[in-house]
């Protein structure tokens, strides 16, 4: 008797396709290079870029709101300070004048005051007032004998005089300057040429 064997055909071997000369065949199961995948994942998506842009815009808007509020506060403080400066500009000057007022009231309240004592009291009070004026740069304009200056003097009339024409020959009322600015011009009489009688 002969033994029978199951003969199974041998598995077919896969034939590799020929490649062009100098070209390497890449294995079929080789994964993509890591550099390409990491580059793709590192690049932000449009949604991420949009979120970043919105966050940046919100930060700038908040900073602008803070700066605007601060500017408004500075403006309001400045307006308050200006209003107070106008309101209390004469505060120190008024305080100095109170002493002059006290002296005048004391002179009027004195019993049995003589003409000499009243005159002496008035002179002391005037001296006190002039001291206050000097302290606050309030100066007199008393231009007797000076050339007429329309910026500081106001001519009431003109008179014939031996003095040079346009010379102040009489001061009817003194003028005053505050820090070299005229607050009241001096009222004056000005000379003119004498007319020659024929």
Residue pairs with C-beta under 8 A, 6 or more apart in sequence:
16 25
19 25
44 52
92 136
93 132
93 136
96 132
96 135
96 136
97 129
97 132
99 128
99 132
100 125
100 128
100 129
100 132
103 121
103 124
103 125
103 128
104 125
106 121
107 113
107 118
107 121
107 122
107 125
110 117
110 121
113 121
132 138
133 139
136 178
137 178
137 179
138 176
138 177
138 178
139 176
139 177
140 174
140 175
140 176
140 177
141 152
141 153
141 174
141 175
141 176
141 177
141 182
141 184
141 185
141 186
142 171
142 174
142 175
142 186
143 149
143 152
143 153
143 168
143 171
143 175
143 186
143 188
144 168
144 169
144 170
144 171
145 163
145 167
145 168
145 169
146 167
146 168
147 166
147 167
147 168
148 155
148 166
148 167
148 168
148 188
148 190
151 182
152 175
152 177
152 182
152 185
152 186
153 168
153 175
153 185
153 186
153 187
153 188
153 190
154 175
154 185
154 186
154 187
154 188
155 188
155 189
155 190
156 172
156 187
156 188
156 189
157 189
157 190
158 189
158 190
158 191
158 192
159 169
159 170
159 189
159 190
159 191
159 192
160 191
160 192
160 193
160 194
160 195
161 167
161 169
161 191
161 192
161 194
162 194
163 169
163 191
164 191
165 191
165 192
165 193
166 190
166 191
166 192
167 190
167 191
168 186
168 188
168 189
168 190
168 191
169 188
169 189
169 190
169 191
170 188
170 189
171 186
171 187
171 188
172 187
172 188
172 189
173 186
173 187
174 186
175 182
175 184
175 185
175 186
175 187
176 182
176 183
176 184
177 183
